[in-house]
Amino acid sequence: MLFSSWQFILLFLPTAFFAYFWLNHRRLVIAGKVWLVAASLFFYAYWDVKYLPLILGSIFVNFAIGTGLARAHLATLRDVPKRHRQVNRKVILATGIVTNLLLLGYYKYTDFLLGNVNAVLGTNYPLPHIILPLAISFFTFTQIVYLVDSYRGETVEYDLLNYSLFVTFFPHLIAGPIVHHRQIMPQFASRWTLTRRYSNILRGLFIFAIGLFKKVVIADSFAVWATAGFDGGQALGFFAAWATSLSYTFQLYFDFSGYCDMAVGSSLLFNIWLPINFNSPYKAMDIQDFWRRWHITLSNFLRDYLYIPLGGNRHGEYRTYLNLFITFALGGLWHGASWMFVIWGAMHGAALIIHRRWRAFDRPLPPMLARMTTFMFVNVAWVFFRAKTLDDALRVLRGMIDFGSVFAGTAASLPTSDLAWGGWLSDALLRLMPTSLVGQLPTFLAITVAFGLIAQKNSMEMAIGAIGARKLLYGIIVFATAMYFMLAATSTVFLYFNF
C-alpha cells in the first residue's frame, strides 16, 4: 500500500487513527498497541500476504536473540562467573547479525551472485529469480541496530509487543527512516502520546500534504522524462541527455523527500516524532555535507556499524581512505544487487577521499562554486544509479558532453522529445485535462519545482512552529491539488521501495 494511494489516505490511515485513539480513550492501552501492530502488519501484507510470515519470523527470532543479549549483559553487570554464563555475548550478537544478513542476502543477492559466478567461471547455474520482499532491507537494518543496543544493555525493559510495535510501526516500516528503539519506544511509553493532540494532527496533515504534493505532482512528472531518456535506448543529444539526467536527479529528490514528509506527517498523527531523514541535500557545500543531509539515518548506520568497526580514521590516512571506499561501495550494493549500484557507491567513496585530500590544503571553494560542483557530481553519479546497464549510463553521459549537437540545428527545429522540458508551455496552456497534466510535464512544472524546493524547508519548520490560518489554508490547497493529481493517474511506486 502506497502512502500516495487513495486506499491509504481515505481508508487505512483514518481507520488506524480513530481506532487507536478510541481504544486509548477507553483506557485499553495494550489493546491500542495490539491494534497498531495489527494495522501495520496489514499495511505490510497488503503488498503480498505470503511475505507476512517472513517479517513475523524475523521479529520473533530477533526478539529472542535480543533478549538473550540483554540478559547476558545483566549477568556481566552482576559479576556472574563466566563459567555460569551459558553463551558468550559476542557469539550471540554475531549469530544474530549473521542470521539477519543471510536472510537479506538470500532474497536480495542470490541471483546477483549466481549470475556473476556463471559469468566468471562459465557455469550455467539456473537463476531462481527470487522476488525481493518489500522493506526487507529496512526492517533488517532496524533489527540489527536493536541487537547491538541489546548487546550494550539498552533494551532490557521491552517485551514482545513493544518490540513488534517498534519494528512494524507503519510510517517507517517500508522505506525508513532506520530507527533506534530509544527514538521510538519511549514516545509510545509516554502517557502524553495516548490522547489526540490537535496541534500534532494539524502539523502532521500539513507535512503529509506537502509530501504528497512533492510525490504525485513533481516526482511523478519528472519520472516521465527520466524513463523516456534512460529506458528508450535511443541516442541522446546534448539537451535531451541533460534533461534526462536532471529529470531523474529531481525525480529522486522529490520522491524521497515526499516519502520522508509523508512518513513524518502520518507518524505525527499518532504523536510520534520520527527522526529527520532528509535535509535539503542539494544545498550541500561538499560531498561530506551531502551525506549528512541525504538519507541521514542510513548514513549514520553505515558510519556506526560499518565504517567505525572497519577502523574508521583510527589507523592512519590511507587506511581511512580504504575504509571510506569500502563503506560506500557496500552502501551502494545495499541499494540493489547490481554492479551499477556498486559503481555509484564507489564514486561517492572516491569523492569523499578527494574531499578529504582537498580539505588538507585549506583552500575552500567559494560557496556558489562549491554547491555547483557538489550538485554536478551528484547528478552524474545518479546516472549510474538509475541506468540499468553500463551501456545505458554511458549513452546518457556521452549525450551530456555532445556539444556538437547543440549547434546541429536551431532550437525551433528540434523535436519536443529532444528538448525534453521545452515546447510544452503553449500546448499545456490549452490542455488542462488530467491526462495532459499527469501524463506529460505540462503547465505547473516550473511553479511546482519552485514551490517544492521551498516546501522542503518549510514543511519541517511547520512541524516545529505553530499552525496559522494562512498556512492551514495553504496546506488545504496543496493537499487538494495533490489529491487531484493522485486520483487522475496511477501513481508510480516510491523509488526507495525497490531498495
Salt bridges, closest charged atoms under 4 A:
ASP111 OD2 - HIS129 ND1 3.47
ASP149 OD2 - HIS180 ND1 3.31
ASP149 OD2 - HIS181 NE2 3.80
ASP149 OD1 - ARG182 NH1 3.68
GLU154 OE1 - ARG182 NH1 3.29
ASP220 OD1 - LYS215 NZ 3.06
ASP231 OD2 - ARG386 NH2 2.94
ASP255 OD2 - LYS215 NZ 2.78
ASP261 OD2 - LYS214 NZ 2.69
ASP286 OD1 - HIS355 NE2 3.93
ASP289 OD1 - ARG293 NE 3.22
ASP304 OD1 - ARG303 NE 2.78
GLU317 OE2 - ARG357 NH1 2.51
ASP392 OD1 - ARG395 NH2 3.36
GLU461 OE2 - LYS457 NZ 2.61
